[in-house]
Amino acid sequence: MNGIVCAEQLRKTFGEIVAVDGLSFSIASGACFGILGPNGAGKTSTIRMIYGFSPLTAGQLRVFGMDITRQTRAVKARIGVCQQENNLDPDLTILQNLLVFARYFNIPAPIARKRARELLKFMALDHRENARASELSGGMVRRVVMARALLNKPELLILDEPTTGLDPQSRHQVWERLEELRAAGLTILLTTHYMEEASRLCDRLLIMDSGRLLVEGTPAELVRRHVGGHVLEVVEPAAGLTEHLDQCGARYEAYGHRLVVYTEEGGDLYRDISERFCGGGCAMRMATLEDVFLHLTGRELRE
């Protein structure tokens, strides 16, 4: 298994709780690789092992060809991490936050200042370099944390739910910056709950649940393989619809007052169902990654 990151039978337990259970995958150089899963699936536990924060329970994990358990310091010097928590120092300006962080990598002060200002400009925050972190909006704080993660010019950028809680404008700003970084050849690993984010940014992704790998592939492959080209949603389906779909050999999921049909084309099926079985209305749309996610992990709440 080759790649910037190579995980083989990765396992992480906390007492009797199994957070990651035999996970294997690799991340190619220059790719944006996404890890998806419901709450408690093991996403954060997985990436924390990759950047050396949490020790492995079992398995093998190599980053840049190095064993993370024995060469942790060397690995950390070559990665950047943007965690879920916005852990900037609220009493410092955003420029000062970056300069203090640069000391962890022994970056000389003049170079650190130049690099910090370049990154703040890249993140469209150069006009706020003297503002305290506590004065910034949530979207600005996330961009500062990303800038900080790039200070050491990492070869691998790890992002744990980078846009959670952001408004649409801020989210799209972050996406645009990540697309620029990917185009420049930076390898990116991210976890996210936003299917649109995964579809837009990721070259390849895996979906996991209960610590285990469910599927892996490109977003387009996963949609085509697991739900087809189109989704037909039927509200308040009339009696006999499920029997009709069984006879047609169609894939579907029933949720009481709502039924979802997965189909490749769907034109004839849509007309047939809309004329005979649509009690409360029906609609056909293109299948998305969110359909794959819900189909594989279920629709019940995870709390």
N, C-alpha and C positions, 0 to 999 in steps of 0.2 A: 504494500500500500504506500503510494508516494504522495507527497504534497507538503505544503507549509505546515499543516497540522495533520497528524495521523493518529487516530484513536482506535484502539483494538480492545474489544470486550471491556470497555470502561465501566467501572462500578463505583458507586458512592453510597455509603450507608451512614445513617445517624442513629446509633443504637439499633433498634429493630426496624427502623424505617428505611426502606430502600428508595433512594432518590434517583439514582441512575443504575440501570440494570442491564449490563452487557451491551453497551452502545458502541458501535463501530462506524467510522466515517473518515473521510479525508477531505481536505480543503486545498484546491489547486492555487498556485501562485497567481495573483492578479484577479482572483474571482471574488465576488460578493456572495457569501454563503450564509443562508438564513436557517435558524432553528425555530420552529413553530411548535406550539403545544398549549393546551389549556393550563389554567393555574394549577401548580403542583406537579406539572409533567416532568420537571427535572431540568429545564432549560438553564436557569441561573446556576444550578449546581454544576452543570456541565461546563459552562464557560469559566466558572471560578476555578475549576481544576486546570483549565487551559492556561489561564494567566497566573497560575501558581499561588492563588489565595487559599485554596482548599486542597489538602492532600488526597491522593487517590486511595480508595479502599482496595481496589484490585484492578487489573488490566494494565495496558501499556499506553502511554501517551507521549508522543514526540512532537516537538515544535521546532521548526527550522532544523530538523534532523537530530535534535538534542532531547535527551530524556528529561522531562520536566521535573522528575523527582530528584535528580542528581545535579542538574544544571539550571536550577531555578533562576539564579541571579543573572546568568547569561541570557536566558530567554526573556526575562523581564526588561532587560536593557533594550530589546528590539521590538517591544510591543507597546501599544497605547491602549488604554482602557477608559471607557466612558460608562460608569456604573449607573444604576437606576437612581441612586441618591444624588441630589445636588449638594455636594459636600464642599462647596467653596467657603472660604473664611469670610463671614459677613462684615468683619471690621476692616478688611483690606479692599483696595480698589481692584478692579478686574485685572489690570496690568500687574499690580503687586502679587495677586494670586498666581499668575503665570510665572513671574520671576522667582517666587519662593519655590514653586514646584520644580523649576528648572534646576535647582540645586541638587535635587535627588539624583540627577543624571550628570552632575559635575559639568554642566554647560557653563562656560565662562560668561561672566555678567554682560559684557558688550554683545556677545553673540546671542545670549538669551533675550536681551532687550530687543534686538533687531528681529529675532525670530518671533517673539511674542507679538510685536506690532504688526508683522506681516500676517500672522494668523488672525489677529483681531480684524484686520482689514479684509482678509479672506472671508471671515464670518460676518462681515458688515457691521462690526462693532467698534471700529477704530475711533468713532466719535464719542464713545462712552468709556474710553480706557481709564479715565480718572473717576468713574462712578463706582460707588461701593456695590458689592455683590447684592446687598440687601435692597438696593434701589432698582434692581432690574426685574423685568417681567420674566415669567417662566420660560418663554421661548428664548429670551436673551441668555438666561442662565444656562440652558441646555447648550447653546452655541459656545458659550465660554468654556464649559466642561469639555466639549469636543475640541476646541482650540488647545486646551491644556493637554489633552490626550495626544495631540500631534506635535507637541514641543520637541520631543526627542527624535523626530523624523522616523516614526516606527515603520517597520516592514509589515506589521499586522495590526490592524485597528479593530478592537473588540468593543461592541456597542450592545449594552443590555437595555432593551426597550427604550431607544433613544428619543422617541417622540411621544411617549405616553403623557397624556394630560395637556398637550399643546393644542392651541387653536389651529384651524386649517392653514392660515397664512404662515404661521411659524413652522408648522410641520412641513409645508412645501419648501420653505427656505432651507431646512435641514436636508431634505431630500436632494435639492439641487446641489448643495455642497458635497454630499456623499457621492453623487453621480460624477462630479468633477474629480474627486479623489480616486474613484474607481477608474475613470478614464485615464488618469495619470499612472495607473498601474499598481495602486495600493491594494493589498489584500484586505478584505473586510469580512468580519464575522459579526452577525447581529442576531439578537432575539427580538421578536415583536409579536404583538397581538393584532396588528393592523395588516389584513390580507392585501390591501392595496399597496401598502409599503413593501411587503415581500414580493409581490408581483412586479412592481416597478424597479426595485433595486437588485433583487437577487438573481444571479446566474443559476444558482442551484440551491436547493433547500431540503431539509428533512423535517418531517412531522413526527413528534414523539408524544407518548402518553404513558403515564405511570412509570416513567423512567426508561421506557423501551422504544426502540425505533419502530414506527409504523410504516412509513414510506420515505423514499428519497428520490429526487429527480429535479428536472427543471420545472418551473411553474407551469409552462404549457404542457409538458409531458404528464404531470400529475392531474391536471384538469382533464386532458383527453383520456387518460387511462382509467380514472375513477368515476367521472360523472358524464363524460361525453361532451358534445358540443353545445347542447342547449338544456335549459331547465324549464319545465312547465309547472307552474304553481296553481293549484286548484283550491279555492276557498269554499268551504261548506260543500264538499263533493257529494253528488247524488248517490243513492244506493246502487250498487252494482258496479261501481267504477273499479274497485280493486279486482273483482273477478274478471272484468274486461281487460285490465292491464296484465293480469296473470295469463290470460289466453293469448295476448299479443306478445308475451315474453318481455315486456317492458320492465326496466328497473325503477323502483319507486320506494318512497318512504311515507308512511301515513302517520299523521299527528292529530288524530281526532277530527277537528274542524278544518284541517288543512292537509293537503297531500302534495308531495313533490315528486315529479317524474323526471328521470334523467334520460335524455335521448340524443342521438347523433344529429339528426336533421329536425324531425318533429313537426313538419308542416302538415302532413296528413293526419298524424296523431292529434295535433292541436285542434284541427277542424273537427275531428271526430268527437273529441272530449268536450270541446266548447259547445257543440250542438246537443250533446246527449247527457252530459254529466256535470255541468258547471252550475251548481245551485247558487253560489254567491259570487261567481266571477272567476275568471282564470286569465293567466298571462304567461307568455313565453318570452324568455330572455336568454342571452348568452350565458353559458356556464362560467363560473369564476372560481378562484382559489378558495374563497370562503365556502363555496358549496362542497369542495373537497374536504376542507377542514371539518365542517359540521358533519359530513357524511362519515368520516373516519373516527371522530372523537365524540360524536353525539351532541345533543342540544341541551342537555341538562346543565344547570348551573354548577360551577365548581367554586366552592368557598372554603 
